[in-house]
Amino acid sequence: MNIKQIADKIVKEGDINPNEYQVADRIVDVNSKYLFLVEWAMQIGSTETIANQEVKEELFTLVDGLNTLVRTIPDMPFTSLEHTVDTAITDNTNWCPLTQDTFYSWCGCDMNISFDEKQIVIEKGRVGTIRVKYARGVVVPFTEADYLNVTPPSPVWLPSAFHDLLWLDPATIQAEYYKKDRAVSLRNQLTKLEQLFYNHYSRNAVQVSSVKTHRGNNR
């Protein structure tokens, strides 16, 4: 199901006048549910990859001393941090994994690393490159241009079985205002599919509260 089909299905299944629920508003509500579902899967602790094509790592060039690094993949937990003395990265670059501790050690030189969802701060940095790997990549929200595209994109972050959640949620909310008899049926469908979503992502869930790294002594 693509974004045009999803947005159109909202007004069709909710029995809503499309002039009273413009495409722009529908896209906003679909994006809200989309981002919610991706975050929910991650909060459940699923180890299942939602999408296999997104970029899940980024490189930062370090200088001696203090480094404040703005993440281009925000709001995602780390799976590993690695350092190299190289600034020109090749397939033969030798990476040294960093160990989660009060201080992250590399070749006997301590680098004090702190981070939040938007940036990484490295004190006592050493010239080289740090590679950060994340559990997920960046989710790109839909736009009106996507809706009007000859080949509208689909929500690749979700298995097709859960695409209906993207129209069911806003359709249900609208129907509860204007078509209360229709809202009951939509709410039942939404509840059942959300339960299936939860079951799907909790079947192989693990709770990860730390960076999965190990101490290396190479280079």
C-alpha positions, 0 to 999 in steps of 0.5 A: 500500500502506498501513501496515496492509497493510505491517505485516500482510504482514510476518508473512504473507510471513515466515510468522511468528506475529503474536502473537510479532511484535506490531504495535507492534514491526512499526511500529517496524521499518517506520519504521526502514526508511522513514527509512533509505530517505529518508535513503539517497535524499538521500545518493545525491544525488537531485534528485528530489522524493520527496513534493510536499506536505511543508513545505520552508521555515520563517521566523524572526524576527530581532532585533539581535545574537545569534539562536539559531534552533531548526529545526522541519525538522531534519536536512535540508540547505539549498537557500537562505537569504534575508533581509528587513527585514520582520517581517510577511511578505506575497506582496509581501515583497522577499527578499534572497538570502544568499551562502555565504561566511565571512560572509553579507552583506546590504545591506553589513551582515555577519551571521555565520551558522553552522548544524548539523542542529538549529539556526542561530546568527546573530551580528550579526543585523539586525531582520527575517526569515530564510527557510530552504528545505530539500531535503526536508521532515519525514518523519512516522513511522507509529503504531499509531493509523495502523494502526488507522485506518479509512483507514490512511495510506500511505508517501507519501515513497516511490514505490509500486514501493518500498513492498514494501521496508518489509515485506521488510526486517523480514520477512527479518530475522525469517525469518532467525531462525525460517524460514531456508528462507523467508529465502533467497527474501525476501533475494533479493527485498529485494536486487533491490528495493534495487538498483532503488531505488538505480538509481532515485535515482542516475539524476539524482543530483548532489552538493551540498555548499554552500548554493545561493545568490547575492549580492543587492543589493536593499533 
